[in-house]
Amino acid sequence: MSAVRVWWIALAWAALAAALAVCPARGSGEARLRRLVAAGRLAPAAAKTRRAHWPRGLAPAPTAAVVAALPGLALAARFGPAVGLVAGVAGGVGVGSAHRVVRRRRSRQRLAQVTGGLRLLRTELAAGTRPEVALRAAAAEAPAFQPAARAAERGDDVAQALLADQLLAPIGHGWRLAIATGAAPGAILARVEDDLLARAAQAREVSAALAGPRSSALLLAGLPALGVAMGTALGAKPLALLLSTGLGHLLLVAGVMLDVAGLAWTARLITAAERS
C-alpha cells in the first residue's frame, strides 16, 4: 500500500472521529434530570443542560451519521478513500440539514398545538368546568397537556407537571399564581395565551426574515456542483480529473471542506439569529 493511500485512510478515520465527536447525544445523566423534574424533585431551570459541540447548526442525529456513511463506503471502494470521504461528509451535511428542517417544523407545530390547547383550557375553566376535565380536553387538543391531565386526575400538583415542560412553564406559573392568590385562572391564562401568540408571531417573522439567507447559502453551496455539470456539458471532463487523479482528489477534498465550512458558518449565524 502506497504512502499516499495510507495518508488518505488516516484522514478518513480522522474525519469520522471528528463527526462522532461533534454529534450530539443524550446521555443517561440528562435522562436522569428529566425524570427528577417529572417527579417534582428538581426545578426545570436546574435541569437545563447544554451539549457543547461544533458546529451547532450542522450536527446531525447519530442515525444520520450511519446513513451518510453508506454511500461514502460504496464510493470509497470504487474511487478511493478521498471520494468516499467527500461523499460521507456531503451526505452527513445533507441529512443534518433535513433533520434541522423537520425539527423546526415540529417545533412550530407543537407551539400551535399548545396555543390551541391553552385556548380550550381557558374557555373550559371560564365556563366552570372542573380542572381535571378541562385539562383532559386540552390534552385531546395538545398531547403536551397529558402529564398535567394525569396529575389532576390523581390529585397531584398540576402546576409542577406543567413546569416540567419548558413550553408549558408559563402556564404552570400562571396556574400556581391563580391557586396562591385565588384569582380566576381564566384571566391569568389569557395573559399567558397572549404571550404564546406573540412568541409564535415573532417566530414566523424571524423565519421569514431568515428565508433569504438560507436560500442564498444553499445556492452558494450548490454552485461548485453546477460548475462541474457545466464543465461536463462543455466536454472538459472535470469528473475524470476529480475522481481519477491524485491532484483531483486533493482539489475535491479541499473544495468540499471549504464548502462545508461555509455552510457551517452560515448555519451558526442563522441559529444565533433565531435564538436572539
C-alpha positions in Angstrom: 0.0 0.0 0.0 1.4 3.4 -1.0 2.1 6.2 1.4 -0.5 8.4 -0.2 -3.2 5.8 0.2 -2.3 5.3 3.9 -2.5 9.1 4.3 -6.0 9.2 2.8 -7.2 6.3 5.0 -5.9 8.1 8.1 -7.6 11.3 7.0 -10.9 9.4 6.5 -10.7 7.9 10.0 -9.9 11.3 11.5 -12.9 12.8 9.8 -15.1 10.0 11.1 -13.8 10.6 14.6 -14.5 14.3 14.3 -18.0 13.6 13.1 -18.7 11.4 16.1 -17.2 14.0 18.4 -19.5 16.8 17.2 -22.6 14.7 17.0 -24.9 15.5 20.0 -26.1 12.6 22.1 -28.4 12.3 25.1 -26.6 10.6 28.0 -28.0 8.8 30.9 -27.4 11.9 33.1 -29.7 14.0 31.0 -32.4 11.4 31.2 -32.0 11.2 35.0 -32.5 15.0 35.2 -35.7 14.7 33.2 -37.0 12.0 35.5 -36.2 14.2 38.6 -38.2 17.1 37.1 -41.1 14.8 36.2 -41.1 13.5 39.8 -41.2 17.1 41.2 -37.8 16.7 42.9 -35.9 19.2 40.8 -36.8 22.6 39.3 -36.9 22.7 35.5 -34.4 25.5 35.4 -31.9 23.5 37.3 -32.2 20.6 34.8 -31.3 22.7 31.7 -28.1 21.3 30.2 -26.1 22.4 27.2 -24.4 19.9 24.9 -21.2 21.6 23.7 -20.4 20.6 20.1 -19.2 22.4 17.0 -20.8 23.4 14.8 -24.2 23.5 16.5 -26.0 24.2 13.2 -24.7 21.2 11.3 -24.5 18.3 13.8 -26.9 15.6 12.7 -28.5 12.8 14.7 -26.5 9.7 15.3 -28.7 7.9 12.7 -27.7 10.4 10.1 -24.0 9.5 10.5 -24.8 5.9 9.6 -27.0 6.9 6.7 -24.3 9.3 5.4 -21.5 6.7 5.7 -23.2 4.1 3.4 -22.7 6.0 0.1 -19.2 7.1 1.3 -18.1 3.5 1.8 -19.5 2.4 -1.6 -17.7 5.2 -3.4 -14.6 4.6 -1.4 -14.5 1.1 -2.7 -14.8 2.3 -6.3 -12.9 5.5 -6.5 -10.7 5.5 -3.3 -10.8 6.9 0.2 -10.8 10.6 -0.9 -14.0 10.3 -2.9 -15.6 8.2 -0.1 -14.7 10.8 2.5 -16.2 13.6 0.4 -19.4 11.6 -0.2 -19.7 10.9 3.5 -19.2 14.5 4.5 -21.7 15.7 1.9 -24.2 13.1 2.8 -23.9 14.0 6.5 -24.4 17.7 5.8 -27.5 16.9 3.7 -29.1 14.6 6.2 -28.3 17.0 9.0 -29.9 19.9 7.1 -33.0 17.8 6.5 -33.0 16.9 10.3 -33.0 20.6 11.2 -35.8 21.4 8.8 -38.0 18.7 10.3 -37.1 19.8 13.9 -38.1 23.4 13.1 -41.4 22.3 11.6 -42.2 20.1 14.6 -41.4 23.0 16.9 -43.8 25.3 15.1 -46.5 22.6 15.1 -46.1 22.0 18.8 -46.3 25.7 19.6 -49.5 25.9 17.6 -51.0 22.8 19.4 -50.1 24.2 22.8 -51.7 27.6 22.0 -54.9 25.8 20.8 -54.9 23.6 23.9 -54.4 26.6 26.2 -57.3 28.4 24.5 -59.5 25.4 25.1 -58.4 25.1 28.7 -59.0 28.8 29.4 -62.5 28.5 27.9 -63.4 25.4 29.8 -62.3 26.9 33.1 -64.1 30.2 32.4 -67.3 28.1 31.8 -66.9 26.5 35.3 -65.6 23.1 34.2 -63.6 21.2 36.7 -59.8 21.4 36.3 -59.3 17.7 35.6 -62.0 17.8 32.9 -60.6 21.0 31.3 -57.1 19.6 31.3 -58.3 16.4 29.7 -60.0 18.4 26.9 -56.7 20.4 26.5 -54.7 17.2 26.3 -57.0 16.0 23.5 -56.1 19.1 21.6 -52.4 19.1 22.5 -50.6 16.0 23.8 -48.2 18.2 25.8 -51.0 18.6 28.4 -51.3 14.9 29.1 -49.0 14.8 32.1 -50.9 17.7 33.7 -54.2 16.0 33.0 -53.0 12.8 34.6 -51.7 14.8 37.6 -55.1 16.4 38.0 -56.9 13.1 37.9 -54.5 11.7 40.6 -54.8 14.8 42.7 -51.1 15.7 42.3 -49.6 19.1 41.8 -50.8 20.3 38.3 -48.5 23.3 38.3 -45.4 21.1 38.8 -46.5 18.9 35.9 -46.8 21.9 33.7 -43.5 23.3 34.8 -41.7 20.1 33.8 -42.2 21.1 30.1 -40.3 24.2 29.1 -43.0 25.3 26.7 -45.8 24.9 29.3 -43.8 26.5 32.1 -45.6 29.9 31.7 -48.9 28.1 32.1 -47.6 26.3 35.2 -46.6 29.6 36.7 -50.0 31.1 35.9 -51.7 28.1 37.4 -49.7 28.3 40.6 -50.4 32.1 40.8 -54.1 31.5 40.5 -54.1 28.9 43.3 -52.0 31.1 45.6 -54.0 34.3 45.1 -57.5 32.9 44.5 -57.7 34.8 41.2 -59.7 33.5 38.3 -57.5 31.1 36.3 -59.1 32.1 33.0 -57.9 35.7 33.3 -54.3 34.7 34.1 -54.2 32.1 31.4 -55.5 34.7 28.9 -52.3 36.7 29.5 -50.2 33.5 29.0 -52.1 32.9 25.8 -51.3 36.4 24.6 -47.6 35.7 25.3 -47.6 32.5 23.4 -49.4 34.1 20.4 -46.8 36.9 20.4 -44.0 34.3 20.6 -45.5 32.4 17.6 -45.8 35.6 15.6 -42.2 36.6 16.4 -41.0 33.1 15.3 -42.9 33.5 12.0 -41.3 36.9 11.4 -37.8 35.6 12.2 -38.3 32.6 9.9 -39.5 34.9 7.1 -36.6 37.2 7.6 -34.1 34.4 7.5 -35.5 32.7 4.4 -33.3 34.8 2.2 -30.0 34.0 3.9 -30.9 30.3 3.9 -31.7 30.3 0.2 -28.5 32.2 -0.6 -26.4 29.7 1.5 -28.0 26.7 -0.4 -27.4 28.4 -3.7 -23.8 29.2 -3.0 -23.2 25.7 -1.7 -24.6 24.2 -4.9 -22.6 26.4 -7.3 -19.5 24.1 -7.3 -21.7 21.2 -8.4 -23.2 23.4 -11.1 -19.8 24.3 -12.3 -18.8 20.7 -12.6 -22.0 20.0 -14.5 -21.4 22.9 -16.9 -17.8 21.7 -17.4 -19.0 18.2 -18.2 -21.6 19.6 -20.7 -18.8 21.6 -22.5 -16.6 18.5 -22.8 -14.0 19.4 -20.3 -14.4 16.2 -18.3 -13.9 17.6 -14.7 -15.1 14.4 -13.1 -12.3 12.4 -14.7 -9.8 14.8 -13.1 -11.5 14.9 -9.7 -12.2 11.1 -9.4 -9.2 9.5 -11.1 -6.1 11.6 -10.2 -4.3 12.4 -7.0 -4.4 16.2 -7.8 -8.1 15.9 -8.4 -8.6 14.1 -5.1 -6.8 16.9 -3.3 -8.9 19.6 -5.1 -12.1 17.7 -4.4 -11.4 17.3 -0.7 -10.3 20.9 -0.4 -13.4 22.2 -2.3 -15.9 20.2 -0.3 -14.3 21.0 3.0 -14.4 24.7 2.2 -18.0 24.4 1.1 -19.0 22.6 4.3 -17.1 25.2 6.4 -19.1 28.0 4.6 -22.4 26.2 5.3 -21.4 25.6 9.0 -20.6 29.3 9.5 -23.8 30.4 7.8 -25.8 27.9 9.9 -24.2 29.2 13.0 -25.1 32.8 12.2 -28.7 31.8 11.4 -29.0 29.8 14.6 -27.7 32.7 16.6 -30.2 35.0 14.9 -33.1 32.6 15.7 -32.2 32.4 19.4 -31.7 36.2 19.9 
